[in-house]
Amino acid sequence: MRSGVKVALVGGVFAVVVGGAGYGAYNVVNGVNGGNRSPGPGGGEVKTGPLASGEVRDAAREFLTAWASGDIDGAASYTNNSEQAARALTAYREDAHLTKVKLTPKPASGTRVPFSVSTTVSYEGKSKPFRYDSQLTVVRGETTGRPLVDWRAAVVHPSLEKGDTLVTDEASAPPIQAVDRAGVVLRAKDYPSLGPVLEELRGKYGDSTGGEPGVELYVQHEDENAGTRTLVTLAKGKPGKLRTTLSAGVQKAAEEAVLRNAESSVVALKPSTGDVLAVANNRKDAFNAAFSGRVAPGSTMKILTSAMLIDKGITKAGGAAPCPATATWQSQTFHNLTGMAPNESATFSEDFARSCNTAFVKLIDEDGLTDASLTEEARDNFGLGGDNWKVGIPSFDGSVPESAGSDRAANAIGQGKVQMNPLNMASITATAMTGSFRQPVIVPRSLDDRDLATAQGLRPATVQQLRQMMNRTAVSGTGARAMAGLGSDVGAKTGSAEVDGQEKSDSWFTGYRGDVAAAAMTQRGGHGGDAAGPIVAAVLGAG
Protein backbone atom coordinates (compact mmCIF):
# COMPACT_ATOMS: atom_id res chain seq x y z
CA MET A 1 0.00 0.00 0.00
CA ARG A 2 0.94 3.69 -0.29
CA SER A 3 3.14 5.25 2.38
CA GLY A 4 1.13 6.83 5.15
CA VAL A 5 -1.50 4.10 5.01
CA LYS A 6 -2.00 1.84 8.01
CA VAL A 7 -4.02 -1.36 7.92
CA ALA A 8 -5.51 -2.84 11.04
CA LEU A 9 -7.99 -5.52 12.01
CA VAL A 10 -9.95 -4.28 15.00
CA GLY A 11 -12.78 -6.37 16.41
CA GLY A 12 -13.25 -8.21 13.12
CA VAL A 13 -13.67 -4.94 11.18
CA PHE A 14 -11.32 -4.13 8.30
CA ALA A 15 -10.15 -0.50 8.44
CA VAL A 16 -7.86 1.65 6.34
CA VAL A 17 -6.60 4.86 7.90
CA VAL A 18 -4.67 7.38 5.84
CA GLY A 19 -2.37 9.91 7.43
CA GLY A 20 -0.26 12.76 6.14
CA ALA A 21 -2.16 13.22 2.85
CA GLY A 22 -3.00 16.75 1.77
CA TYR A 23 -6.60 15.85 0.96
CA GLY A 24 -7.44 14.68 4.49
CA ALA A 25 -8.07 11.32 6.08
CA TYR A 26 -10.16 8.60 4.45
CA ASN A 27 -11.20 5.22 5.76
CA VAL A 28 -13.40 2.30 4.80
CA VAL A 29 -15.17 0.03 7.23
CA ASN A 30 -16.14 -3.44 6.07
CA GLY A 31 -17.29 -6.63 7.73
CA VAL A 32 -15.12 -8.63 5.31
CA ASN A 33 -11.89 -10.20 6.55
CA GLY A 34 -9.09 -10.91 4.08
CA GLY A 35 -9.49 -11.47 0.36
CA ASN A 36 -7.09 -11.14 -2.53
CA ARG A 37 -6.89 -8.61 -5.34
CA SER A 38 -8.62 -9.76 -8.50
CA PRO A 39 -6.23 -11.06 -11.16
CA GLY A 40 -5.25 -8.69 -13.97
CA PRO A 41 -5.81 -9.34 -17.69
CA GLY A 42 -2.77 -11.60 -17.78
CA GLY A 43 -3.49 -13.43 -14.54
CA GLY A 44 -4.74 -16.68 -15.96
CA GLU A 45 -7.88 -18.10 -17.48
CA VAL A 46 -10.62 -15.55 -18.15
CA LYS A 47 -13.68 -16.37 -16.11
CA THR A 48 -17.18 -16.30 -17.54
CA GLY A 49 -20.69 -16.80 -16.23
CA PRO A 50 -22.56 -15.32 -13.26
CA LEU A 51 -20.59 -13.74 -10.45
CA ALA A 52 -20.21 -15.62 -7.20
CA SER A 53 -21.10 -13.79 -3.99
CA GLY A 54 -17.43 -13.79 -2.96
CA GLU A 55 -16.43 -12.10 -6.21
CA VAL A 56 -19.03 -9.38 -5.64
CA ARG A 57 -17.91 -8.88 -2.06
CA ASP A 58 -14.21 -8.74 -2.90
CA ALA A 59 -14.60 -6.42 -5.89
CA ALA A 60 -16.68 -3.98 -3.82
CA ARG A 61 -14.17 -4.12 -0.95
CA GLU A 62 -11.18 -3.53 -3.21
CA PHE A 63 -12.81 -0.57 -4.95
CA LEU A 64 -14.00 1.07 -1.74
CA THR A 65 -10.69 0.45 0.00
CA ALA A 66 -8.74 2.08 -2.82
CA TRP A 67 -11.16 5.02 -2.98
CA ALA A 68 -10.99 5.46 0.80
CA SER A 69 -7.19 5.39 0.83
CA GLY A 70 -7.03 8.12 -1.82
CA ASP A 71 -5.66 5.72 -4.43
CA ILE A 72 -7.75 7.11 -7.29
CA ASP A 73 -5.98 5.21 -10.05
CA GLY A 74 -6.27 2.02 -8.04
CA ALA A 75 -9.98 2.54 -7.41
CA ALA A 76 -10.55 3.35 -11.07
CA SER A 77 -8.80 0.12 -12.08
CA TYR A 78 -11.49 -1.84 -10.26
CA THR A 79 -14.18 -0.38 -12.54
CA ASN A 80 -15.19 -1.06 -16.13
CA ASN A 81 -14.49 2.56 -17.14
CA SER A 82 -11.27 3.60 -15.45
CA GLU A 83 -11.00 6.94 -17.28
CA GLN A 84 -14.41 8.21 -16.23
CA ALA A 85 -14.05 6.81 -12.73
CA ALA A 86 -10.66 8.48 -12.19
CA ARG A 87 -12.03 11.80 -13.42
CA ALA A 88 -15.06 11.61 -11.12
CA LEU A 89 -13.11 10.55 -8.04
CA THR A 90 -10.55 13.29 -8.63
CA ALA A 91 -13.35 15.86 -8.89
CA TYR A 92 -14.86 14.48 -5.66
CA ARG A 93 -11.67 15.44 -3.85
CA GLU A 94 -10.54 18.55 -5.71
CA ASP A 95 -13.77 20.20 -6.93
CA ALA A 96 -16.22 19.09 -4.25
CA HIS A 97 -13.58 19.48 -1.48
CA LEU A 98 -14.78 16.37 0.35
CA THR A 99 -12.40 15.07 3.04
CA LYS A 100 -12.37 12.62 5.96
CA VAL A 101 -14.36 10.12 3.96
CA LYS A 102 -15.63 6.96 5.66
CA LEU A 103 -17.23 4.26 3.49
CA THR A 104 -19.33 1.53 5.09
CA PRO A 105 -20.61 -1.29 2.86
CA LYS A 106 -23.93 -2.93 3.66
CA PRO A 107 -25.03 -6.50 2.87
CA ALA A 108 -25.04 -7.19 -0.86
CA SER A 109 -28.23 -7.98 -2.76
CA GLY A 110 -27.12 -10.10 -5.67
CA THR A 111 -24.56 -8.01 -7.54
CA ARG A 112 -25.69 -4.73 -5.95
CA VAL A 113 -23.75 -3.46 -2.93
CA PRO A 114 -25.21 -0.52 -0.98
CA PHE A 115 -22.84 1.57 1.11
CA SER A 116 -23.01 4.62 3.36
CA VAL A 117 -20.73 7.63 3.10
CA SER A 118 -19.70 9.93 5.94
CA THR A 119 -17.56 12.84 4.88
CA THR A 120 -16.80 16.52 5.50
CA VAL A 121 -17.13 19.45 3.13
CA SER A 122 -14.24 21.85 3.72
CA TYR A 123 -13.83 25.11 1.81
CA GLU A 124 -12.10 28.40 2.63
CA GLY A 125 -12.07 27.82 6.38
CA LYS A 126 -15.64 26.55 6.56
CA SER A 127 -16.66 22.92 6.99
CA LYS A 128 -19.74 20.80 7.57
CA PRO A 129 -20.39 17.05 7.89
CA PHE A 130 -22.12 15.36 4.95
CA ARG A 131 -23.67 11.89 5.08
CA TYR A 132 -25.54 9.95 2.43
CA ASP A 133 -26.16 6.46 1.02
CA SER A 134 -25.10 5.19 -2.38
CA GLN A 135 -24.67 1.87 -4.12
CA LEU A 136 -22.57 0.09 -6.71
CA THR A 137 -23.12 -2.89 -8.96
CA VAL A 138 -20.46 -5.47 -9.79
CA VAL A 139 -20.26 -6.96 -13.29
CA ARG A 140 -17.86 -9.30 -15.01
CA GLY A 141 -15.36 -7.57 -17.29
CA GLU A 142 -16.13 -8.26 -20.94
CA THR A 143 -12.51 -8.92 -21.93
CA THR A 144 -10.80 -9.76 -18.63
CA GLY A 145 -13.48 -11.75 -16.86
CA ARG A 146 -12.62 -9.80 -13.69
CA PRO A 147 -15.33 -8.71 -11.27
CA LEU A 148 -15.50 -4.93 -11.76
CA VAL A 149 -17.61 -2.08 -10.48
CA ASP A 150 -20.03 -1.05 -13.21
CA TRP A 151 -19.11 2.61 -13.37
CA ARG A 152 -21.89 5.16 -13.12
CA ALA A 153 -21.70 8.74 -11.90
CA ALA A 154 -24.33 7.79 -9.29
CA VAL A 155 -21.74 5.60 -7.50
CA VAL A 156 -20.17 8.83 -6.25
CA HIS A 157 -23.53 10.31 -5.22
CA PRO A 158 -27.04 9.09 -6.07
CA SER A 159 -28.06 12.54 -7.40
CA LEU A 160 -25.49 12.40 -10.18
CA GLU A 161 -26.36 11.44 -13.72
CA LYS A 162 -24.02 11.04 -16.67
CA GLY A 163 -21.99 14.22 -17.11
CA ASP A 164 -22.93 15.69 -13.70
CA THR A 165 -20.33 16.67 -11.10
CA LEU A 166 -20.16 17.74 -7.45
CA VAL A 167 -18.81 21.24 -6.85
CA THR A 168 -18.15 23.28 -3.70
CA ASP A 169 -17.87 26.99 -4.45
CA GLU A 170 -19.84 30.19 -4.42
CA ALA A 171 -23.31 29.15 -5.54
CA SER A 172 -24.03 29.48 -9.24
CA ALA A 173 -27.05 31.64 -8.40
CA PRO A 174 -28.37 33.44 -5.31
CA PRO A 175 -30.99 31.62 -3.27
CA ILE A 176 -34.62 32.53 -3.91
CA GLN A 177 -37.65 32.95 -1.72
CA ALA A 178 -40.37 31.60 -3.98
CA VAL A 179 -43.89 32.76 -3.18
CA ASP A 180 -47.24 31.63 -4.54
CA ARG A 181 -49.80 33.80 -6.34
CA ALA A 182 -51.01 35.16 -2.99
CA GLY A 183 -47.56 35.78 -1.50
CA VAL A 184 -47.35 32.59 0.58
CA VAL A 185 -43.73 31.41 0.89
CA LEU A 186 -43.07 28.06 -0.81
CA ARG A 187 -40.32 26.12 0.97
CA ALA A 188 -39.06 22.69 0.03
CA LYS A 189 -39.43 21.47 3.61
CA ASP A 190 -43.15 22.30 3.49
CA TYR A 191 -43.67 21.13 -0.11
CA PRO A 192 -41.06 18.37 -0.64
CA SER A 193 -42.12 17.63 -4.20
CA LEU A 194 -41.33 21.24 -5.14
CA GLY A 195 -37.66 20.87 -4.16
CA PRO A 196 -36.31 20.13 -7.67
CA VAL A 197 -38.67 22.72 -9.19
CA LEU A 198 -37.44 25.42 -6.80
CA GLU A 199 -33.84 24.56 -7.68
CA GLU A 200 -34.64 24.95 -11.38
CA LEU A 201 -36.35 28.28 -10.73
CA ARG A 202 -33.37 29.44 -8.74
CA GLY A 203 -30.97 28.47 -11.51
CA LYS A 204 -32.93 30.44 -14.10
CA TYR A 205 -34.16 33.45 -12.15
CA GLY A 206 -31.90 33.70 -9.09
CA ASP A 207 -29.62 36.30 -10.64
CA SER A 208 -32.55 38.59 -11.43
CA THR A 209 -34.18 38.58 -7.99
CA GLY A 210 -31.66 40.80 -6.19
CA GLY A 211 -30.24 38.14 -3.90
CA GLU A 212 -26.63 37.33 -3.02
CA PRO A 213 -25.08 33.85 -3.48
CA GLY A 214 -23.71 31.81 -0.61
CA VAL A 215 -21.16 28.97 -0.54
CA GLU A 216 -22.53 25.50 -1.25
CA LEU A 217 -21.80 21.94 -2.22
CA TYR A 218 -24.04 21.39 -5.22
CA VAL A 219 -24.72 19.12 -8.17
CA GLN A 220 -23.61 20.76 -11.40
CA HIS A 221 -25.70 19.21 -14.18
CA GLU A 222 -24.23 18.60 -17.61
CA ASP A 223 -27.24 20.44 -19.03
CA GLU A 224 -26.75 23.99 -17.79
CA ASN A 225 -30.43 24.76 -18.34
CA ALA A 226 -31.28 22.21 -15.66
CA GLY A 227 -29.78 24.47 -12.96
CA THR A 228 -28.05 23.03 -9.89
CA ARG A 229 -29.09 21.07 -6.83
CA THR A 230 -27.81 22.17 -3.44
CA LEU A 231 -26.63 19.38 -1.14
CA VAL A 232 -24.90 21.32 1.66
CA THR A 233 -24.89 25.05 2.49
CA LEU A 234 -21.62 26.21 4.05
CA ALA A 235 -22.46 29.91 4.07
CA LYS A 236 -25.97 31.20 3.54
CA GLY A 237 -26.64 33.71 0.82
CA LYS A 238 -29.27 36.44 0.76
CA PRO A 239 -32.46 35.22 -0.99
CA GLY A 240 -34.33 37.30 -3.53
CA LYS A 241 -38.11 37.05 -3.86
CA LEU A 242 -39.57 35.22 -6.88
CA ARG A 243 -43.30 35.31 -7.56
CA THR A 244 -44.77 32.15 -9.10
CA THR A 245 -48.22 31.24 -10.42
CA LEU A 246 -48.58 28.39 -7.94
CA SER A 247 -51.31 28.15 -5.32
CA ALA A 248 -50.10 26.97 -1.91
CA GLY A 249 -53.45 25.31 -1.17
CA VAL A 250 -53.66 23.43 -4.46
CA GLN A 251 -49.97 22.52 -4.22
CA LYS A 252 -50.49 21.06 -0.75
CA ALA A 253 -53.37 18.95 -2.03
CA ALA A 254 -51.26 17.79 -4.99
CA GLU A 255 -48.35 16.84 -2.71
CA GLU A 256 -50.63 14.74 -0.53
CA ALA A 257 -52.51 13.21 -3.47
CA VAL A 258 -49.46 11.79 -5.26
CA LEU A 259 -48.44 9.98 -2.10
CA ARG A 260 -51.35 7.59 -2.74
CA ASN A 261 -49.27 5.73 -5.34
CA ALA A 262 -45.57 5.47 -6.16
CA GLU A 263 -44.37 6.88 -9.49
CA SER A 264 -47.27 9.35 -9.64
CA SER A 265 -47.26 12.88 -11.06
CA VAL A 266 -49.91 15.59 -11.30
CA VAL A 267 -50.29 19.11 -12.71
CA ALA A 268 -53.08 21.62 -12.14
CA LEU A 269 -53.71 24.65 -14.38
CA LYS A 270 -55.98 27.68 -14.40
CA PRO A 271 -57.55 27.36 -17.89
CA SER A 272 -58.51 31.03 -18.14
CA THR A 273 -54.85 32.11 -17.88
CA GLY A 274 -52.60 29.06 -18.35
CA ASP A 275 -51.13 29.57 -14.87
CA VAL A 276 -49.71 26.42 -13.27
CA LEU A 277 -51.38 26.07 -9.88
CA ALA A 278 -49.59 22.92 -8.74
CA VAL A 279 -46.98 20.40 -9.84
CA ALA A 280 -46.12 17.32 -7.79
CA ASN A 281 -44.24 14.07 -8.25
CA ASN A 282 -43.88 11.02 -6.04
CA ARG A 283 -40.65 9.48 -7.28
CA LYS A 284 -37.42 8.14 -5.82
CA ASP A 285 -35.40 10.38 -8.13
CA ALA A 286 -35.61 14.14 -8.67
CA PHE A 287 -36.98 13.88 -12.23
CA ASN A 288 -39.91 16.21 -12.87
CA ALA A 289 -42.02 13.68 -14.75
CA ALA A 290 -45.04 15.97 -14.48
CA PHE A 291 -43.35 18.49 -16.82
CA SER A 292 -40.71 16.49 -18.66
CA GLY A 293 -42.06 12.96 -18.91
CA ARG A 294 -42.43 11.39 -22.36
CA VAL A 295 -44.85 8.48 -22.25
CA ALA A 296 -47.99 7.27 -24.01
CA PRO A 297 -51.11 8.94 -22.53
CA GLY A 298 -53.60 6.18 -23.32
CA SER A 299 -57.23 7.10 -23.86
CA THR A 300 -56.90 10.61 -22.42
CA MET A 301 -55.61 11.32 -25.94
CA LYS A 302 -59.17 10.78 -27.17
CA ILE A 303 -59.96 14.37 -26.17
CA LEU A 304 -57.63 15.64 -28.89
CA THR A 305 -58.68 12.91 -31.33
CA SER A 306 -62.33 13.77 -30.76
CA ALA A 307 -61.63 17.43 -31.50
CA MET A 308 -60.02 16.40 -34.79
CA LEU A 309 -62.93 14.14 -35.76
CA ILE A 310 -65.46 16.89 -34.99
CA ASP A 311 -63.41 19.62 -36.68
CA LYS A 312 -63.06 17.49 -39.82
CA GLY A 313 -66.79 16.74 -39.92
CA ILE A 314 -66.21 13.01 -39.50
CA THR A 315 -68.66 12.74 -36.61
CA LYS A 316 -70.32 14.70 -33.82
CA ALA A 317 -71.19 13.98 -30.20
CA GLY A 318 -74.63 12.62 -31.02
CA GLY A 319 -73.56 10.89 -34.22
CA ALA A 320 -73.68 7.15 -34.78
CA ALA A 321 -70.38 5.44 -33.96
CA PRO A 322 -70.68 1.64 -33.49
CA CYS A 323 -68.48 0.03 -30.85
CA PRO A 324 -67.60 -3.51 -32.05
CA ALA A 325 -65.59 -6.02 -30.05
CA THR A 326 -62.57 -5.60 -32.35
CA ALA A 327 -61.42 -3.31 -35.15
CA THR A 328 -58.59 -3.87 -37.62
CA TRP A 329 -56.45 -1.18 -39.19
CA GLN A 330 -53.50 -1.91 -41.50
CA SER A 331 -53.41 -5.57 -40.38
CA GLN A 332 -53.36 -4.70 -36.65
CA THR A 333 -56.36 -5.72 -34.55
CA PHE A 334 -57.44 -3.44 -31.71
CA HIS A 335 -59.51 -4.47 -28.68
CA ASN A 336 -61.44 -2.75 -25.94
CA LEU A 337 -60.87 -3.09 -22.22
CA THR A 338 -61.78 -6.47 -20.82
CA GLY A 339 -65.46 -6.65 -19.97
CA MET A 340 -66.68 -3.91 -22.33
CA ALA A 341 -69.73 -5.17 -24.22
CA PRO A 342 -69.92 -4.27 -27.92
CA ASN A 343 -72.64 -1.80 -28.92
CA GLU A 344 -73.45 -1.43 -32.61
CA SER A 345 -75.95 1.38 -31.91
CA ALA A 346 -73.63 3.54 -29.79
CA THR A 347 -73.26 7.28 -30.27
CA PHE A 348 -69.88 8.98 -30.35
CA SER A 349 -70.57 10.57 -26.95
CA GLU A 350 -71.26 7.15 -25.47
CA ASP A 351 -68.07 5.74 -26.99
CA PHE A 352 -66.09 8.60 -25.42
CA ALA A 353 -67.68 8.12 -22.01
CA ARG A 354 -67.06 4.34 -22.08
CA SER A 355 -63.65 4.79 -23.78
CA CYS A 356 -64.38 2.45 -26.70
CA ASN A 357 -61.11 1.97 -28.63
CA THR A 358 -62.66 0.20 -31.59
CA ALA A 359 -65.07 3.03 -32.39
CA PHE A 360 -62.17 5.48 -32.63
CA VAL A 361 -60.13 3.10 -34.79
CA LYS A 362 -63.03 2.68 -37.22
CA LEU A 363 -63.51 6.48 -37.45
CA ILE A 364 -59.82 6.98 -38.28
CA ASP A 365 -60.51 5.03 -41.48
CA GLU A 366 -62.96 7.67 -42.78
CA ASP A 367 -62.31 9.71 -45.92
CA GLY A 368 -60.95 13.18 -45.34
CA LEU A 369 -58.29 12.09 -42.83
CA THR A 370 -54.59 11.65 -43.55
CA ASP A 371 -51.57 10.44 -41.63
CA ALA A 372 -50.93 14.10 -40.72
CA SER A 373 -54.43 15.01 -39.51
CA LEU A 374 -53.86 14.29 -35.81
CA THR A 375 -50.47 16.01 -35.90
CA GLU A 376 -52.00 19.14 -37.42
CA GLU A 377 -54.83 19.22 -34.87
CA ALA A 378 -52.33 18.92 -32.00
CA ARG A 379 -50.05 21.64 -33.36
CA ASP A 380 -52.51 24.14 -34.82
CA ASN A 381 -55.31 23.97 -32.26
CA PHE A 382 -53.71 22.68 -29.05
CA GLY A 383 -50.20 24.18 -29.31
CA LEU A 384 -48.45 20.81 -28.96
CA GLY A 385 -45.32 19.42 -30.56
CA GLY A 386 -43.59 22.67 -31.57
CA ASP A 387 -40.80 22.40 -28.97
CA ASN A 388 -41.47 26.06 -28.15
CA TRP A 389 -43.16 26.14 -24.75
CA LYS A 390 -41.46 28.53 -22.32
CA VAL A 391 -43.03 27.53 -19.03
CA GLY A 392 -40.29 29.01 -16.86
CA ILE A 393 -38.39 25.77 -16.20
CA PRO A 394 -37.51 22.88 -18.54
CA SER A 395 -40.53 21.03 -19.94
CA PHE A 396 -41.58 18.80 -22.83
CA ASP A 397 -44.49 20.09 -24.89
CA GLY A 398 -45.76 16.79 -26.27
CA SER A 399 -45.21 14.86 -29.46
CA VAL A 400 -47.87 13.72 -31.94
CA PRO A 401 -45.81 12.70 -34.97
CA GLU A 402 -47.26 12.07 -38.41
CA SER A 403 -47.60 8.30 -38.53
CA ALA A 404 -48.49 5.79 -41.22
CA GLY A 405 -49.70 2.20 -40.99
CA SER A 406 -51.09 0.86 -37.75
CA ASP A 407 -49.49 3.69 -35.75
CA ARG A 408 -52.01 6.12 -37.23
CA ALA A 409 -54.81 4.27 -35.44
CA ALA A 410 -52.71 3.60 -32.32
CA ASN A 411 -51.88 7.32 -32.01
CA ALA A 412 -55.59 8.14 -32.02
CA ILE A 413 -56.13 6.16 -28.81
CA GLY A 414 -52.97 7.39 -27.09
CA GLN A 415 -50.65 4.52 -27.94
CA GLY A 416 -48.30 4.23 -30.94
CA LYS A 417 -45.79 7.08 -31.14
CA VAL A 418 -47.66 9.71 -29.14
CA GLN A 419 -45.80 11.04 -26.07
CA MET A 420 -47.24 13.23 -23.34
CA ASN A 421 -46.92 14.18 -19.68
CA PRO A 422 -49.43 15.53 -17.14
CA LEU A 423 -48.57 19.15 -18.05
CA ASN A 424 -49.48 18.48 -21.69
CA MET A 425 -52.66 16.66 -20.80
CA ALA A 426 -53.80 19.35 -18.36
CA SER A 427 -53.23 21.88 -21.16
CA ILE A 428 -55.27 19.76 -23.61
CA THR A 429 -58.11 19.68 -21.09
CA ALA A 430 -57.88 23.44 -20.51
CA THR A 431 -58.02 24.08 -24.27
CA ALA A 432 -60.95 21.70 -24.69
CA MET A 433 -63.01 23.41 -21.99
CA THR A 434 -62.26 27.03 -22.99
CA GLY A 435 -61.56 26.78 -26.72
CA SER A 436 -58.37 28.83 -26.28
CA PHE A 437 -54.81 27.53 -26.03
CA ARG A 438 -52.92 29.39 -23.33
CA GLN A 439 -49.40 28.10 -22.94
CA PRO A 440 -48.83 26.98 -19.35
CA VAL A 441 -46.50 29.13 -17.21
CA ILE A 442 -45.11 28.67 -13.70
CA VAL A 443 -43.74 32.22 -13.45
CA PRO A 444 -45.53 35.23 -14.92
CA ARG A 445 -44.51 36.19 -18.45
CA SER A 446 -43.99 39.74 -17.20
CA LEU A 447 -40.98 38.57 -15.21
CA ASP A 448 -38.78 38.17 -18.28
CA ASP A 449 -41.02 39.17 -21.21
CA ARG A 450 -40.46 35.80 -22.89
CA ASP A 451 -42.39 34.83 -26.02
CA LEU A 452 -45.03 32.18 -25.33
CA ALA A 453 -46.23 29.54 -27.78
CA THR A 454 -49.51 30.24 -29.56
CA ALA A 455 -52.21 28.22 -31.37
CA GLN A 456 -55.52 29.07 -32.98
CA GLY A 457 -57.67 27.08 -30.55
CA LEU A 458 -61.05 25.45 -31.19
CA ARG A 459 -64.35 26.46 -32.72
CA PRO A 460 -67.19 27.09 -30.21
CA ALA A 461 -69.20 24.17 -31.62
CA THR A 462 -66.28 21.80 -31.03
CA VAL A 463 -65.81 23.09 -27.48
CA GLN A 464 -69.49 22.62 -26.70
CA GLN A 465 -69.40 18.98 -27.81
CA LEU A 466 -66.13 18.20 -26.02
CA ARG A 467 -67.46 19.63 -22.77
CA GLN A 468 -70.68 17.63 -23.16
CA MET A 469 -68.73 14.39 -23.69
CA MET A 470 -66.28 15.06 -20.86
CA ASN A 471 -69.14 15.94 -18.53
CA ARG A 472 -70.89 12.69 -19.42
CA THR A 473 -67.67 10.79 -18.66
CA ALA A 474 -67.37 12.49 -15.26
CA VAL A 475 -71.02 12.01 -14.30
CA SER A 476 -71.90 8.56 -15.65
CA GLY A 477 -68.90 7.20 -17.56
CA THR A 478 -65.51 5.76 -16.67
CA GLY A 479 -64.61 8.82 -14.58
CA ALA A 480 -67.76 8.88 -12.44
CA ARG A 481 -66.40 7.06 -9.41
CA ALA A 482 -63.36 9.33 -9.08
CA MET A 483 -65.30 12.54 -9.74
CA ALA A 484 -68.20 11.79 -7.40
CA GLY A 485 -69.06 14.65 -5.07
CA LEU A 486 -67.37 17.41 -7.10
CA GLY A 487 -70.59 18.95 -8.42
CA SER A 488 -72.04 19.28 -11.90
CA ASP A 489 -69.61 21.71 -13.59
CA VAL A 490 -67.08 18.98 -14.20
CA GLY A 491 -65.55 16.95 -16.99
CA ALA A 492 -63.11 14.05 -17.20
CA LYS A 493 -61.37 11.45 -19.33
CA THR A 494 -59.71 8.24 -18.21
CA GLY A 495 -56.79 6.46 -19.84
CA SER A 496 -54.84 3.21 -19.56
CA ALA A 497 -51.58 3.16 -21.52
CA GLU A 498 -49.98 -0.16 -22.32
CA VAL A 499 -46.18 -0.16 -22.11
CA ASP A 500 -43.90 -2.82 -23.58
CA GLY A 501 -42.43 -5.01 -20.87
CA GLN A 502 -44.95 -3.83 -18.27
CA GLU A 503 -47.56 -6.27 -16.98
CA LYS A 504 -49.76 -3.47 -15.69
CA SER A 505 -50.70 -0.42 -17.75
CA ASP A 506 -49.97 3.18 -16.79
CA SER A 507 -52.95 4.92 -15.23
CA TRP A 508 -54.00 8.32 -16.66
CA PHE A 509 -56.78 10.71 -15.70
CA THR A 510 -57.60 14.29 -16.61
CA GLY A 511 -60.47 16.50 -15.62
CA TYR A 512 -61.76 19.97 -14.91
CA ARG A 513 -63.90 21.65 -12.29
CA GLY A 514 -64.71 25.35 -12.48
CA ASP A 515 -61.55 27.19 -13.54
CA VAL A 516 -59.15 24.37 -12.70
CA ALA A 517 -57.92 21.63 -15.03
CA ALA A 518 -55.71 18.81 -13.77
CA ALA A 519 -54.06 15.69 -15.13
CA ALA A 520 -52.24 12.84 -13.41
CA MET A 521 -50.32 9.73 -14.35
CA THR A 522 -49.33 6.74 -12.24
CA GLN A 523 -46.85 4.30 -13.73
CA ARG A 524 -48.16 0.73 -13.51
CA GLY A 525 -51.32 2.07 -11.90
CA GLY A 526 -53.78 0.12 -14.08
CA HIS A 527 -57.10 1.64 -15.09
CA GLY A 528 -57.24 5.43 -15.19
CA GLY A 529 -60.02 5.71 -12.65
CA ASP A 530 -58.25 3.49 -10.12
CA ALA A 531 -54.93 5.25 -9.44
CA ALA A 532 -54.70 8.57 -11.30
CA GLY A 533 -58.41 9.41 -10.91
CA PRO A 534 -58.42 9.96 -7.13
CA ILE A 535 -55.29 12.12 -7.46
CA VAL A 536 -56.96 14.46 -9.95
CA ALA A 537 -60.18 14.53 -7.92
CA ALA A 538 -58.31 15.56 -4.77
CA VAL A 539 -56.56 18.39 -6.59
CA LEU A 540 -59.77 19.60 -8.24
CA GLY A 541 -61.48 19.51 -4.86
CA ALA A 542 -58.80 21.80 -3.41
CA GLY A 543 -58.94 24.15 -6.41
Buried (B, 14 or more C-beta within 10 A) or exposed (E): EEEEBEEEEEEEEBBBBBEEBEBBBBBBBBEBEEBEBBBEEEEEEBBEEEBEEEBBBBBBBBBBBBBBBBBBEBBBBBBBBBEBBBBBBEBBBEBBBBBBBBBBBEEBEEBEBBBBBBBBBBBEEEBBEBEEEBBBBBBBBEEBBBBBBBBBBBBBBBBBBEEBBBBBBBBBBBBBBBBBBEEBEBEBEEBBBBBBBBBBBBBBBBBBBEBEBBBBBBBBBEEEEBBBBBBBBBBEBEBBEBBBBBBBBBBBBBBBBBBBBBBBBBBBBBBBBBBBBBBBBBBEEBBBBBBBBEBBBBBBBBBBBBBBBBBBEBBBBEBEBBBBEEBBBEEBEBEBBEEBEBBEEBBBBBBBBBBBBBBBBBBBBEEEBEBBBBBBBBBBBBBBBBEEBBBBBBBBBBBBBBBEEBBBBBBBBBBBBBBBBBBBBBBBBBBBBBBBBBBBBBBBBEBEEEEBBEBEBBBEEBBBBBBBBBBBBBBEBBBBEBBEEBEEEBBBBBBBBEBEEEEBBBBBBBBBBBBBBBBBBBBBBBBBBBBBBBBBBBBBBBB
